[in-house]
Amino acid sequence: MSYLILCKTCAAEISADARRCPACGQPDPRPSNKSGCFIATSVFGDYNHSVVRDLRKFRDNWLYKREFGKRFIIWYYEEGPKLALWVGKSKTRKKICYALIVKPLHLVVKFFNLHS
């Protein structure tokens, strides 16, 4: 079974190794970074941190199955790397993002079991 991602243009589900989106025809439809958890990775400094893994599972198993989630993912793939770069340059920003974004989202994901 091939790993599925969302087209960065139309949010259609496509194979991670696709060279063209079958829905919209976009060449190289993959997001620029497959992980997509830019802010959490920046906060923890580790792509494989357990919280980052939970948030990726949430994206893959819950968020991408909803229309608003697909729209959010497209927006986040575009804006997330810029925000993560800015956050990553300051310990204070990392702490603020952890307290206001990452920790609350992770608590909701875990409480409602949205990551499995």
N, C-alpha and C positions, 0 to 999 in steps of 0.2 A: 504494500500500500504506500503510495506516495504522500509525502507531507504536503498539506494544503496551506496556501497563503491567500491573501486578498490582493487583487489587482490594485495598484496604486492610483489608477485612474477611475475605475468604475466599481471597485469593491467586489467584483465577481470572484468566486472561489476558483482558484487555479492551482495546478501542480507547481510545487516550488521550483521545479526545473524547466518550466515552460519558457519558451523564448518569445511568445506572442500570446496575448489574452484572447481566448476564443470568443469572448462576449463583445469586446470593443475593438479588438485588433491592435491594441497598444503594443508596440515592440518593447521588449524587456519590461514586462509588467511588474517585476519584483520591486518591493520597497528597497531603498538603498541599504538598509540594515535589517537582516532577517529577524533579529531579536525583537525590535520594536519597543522594548521596555527601557527607553533611553534615560528617563529621569531616575527610576529606581536603580538602574545600573550605575548612574553617575553618583547617586547618594551613597551606595554601598561600595562602589569601586570594584564590583565583582559580578560579572555576568551570571555566574553560577550560585550566587547567594540564594538561600532557600526562599526568601521573600520574592526575589526577582523571578525565580522559577514558578512560584505560585501565581504571580501576576501574569506571566506568559501563559500559563494554563488557563487562567481566567479569560484572557483575551481569546485564546484558541477555542475553548470549550463553552464559553457563554457569550461573550461580547460580539464575536464575529457572526453569531447566529441571528442577530437582531439588526434590523435596518439602521437604527440610530447608532448602533455599535459599529457597523461598517463605515458609516459617515465619520464617526469619531476617529476610527483607526486611520482613515485616509488623511484627515486633518492632522492627527498626531504624528504620522510618518513624515509629514511635511514640516511641522513646527517643533516636534519633540527633540530632534537632534540639536537645534539651535538653543532651546531652553536648557537641555542637559549640559551643553558646553558651558553656558553661562553659570549654571548651578555648580558645576564641577570645579570652578575656579575659586570657590570660597567655602571654607568650613561652616561659616554662619549660614550661607544659603543652603548647604546640604542639610544642616540641622532643621532649618525652617521647612524645607521641602519634605523632609522625613516626617516632621510633626504635623504638617498641614495637609499633605497629599498622600505620601506612601503609607504611613502607619494607619491612618483612618481607612484608606481603600483596602489595605491588607486585612484589617479587622473585619470589615464587611464581607470580603471575599471568604475569609475563613468561617465567620459566624454563619453565613448562609450557604456554605459549602459550594461556592460558585466556581471553584477551580478544578473540580473533578468531573 
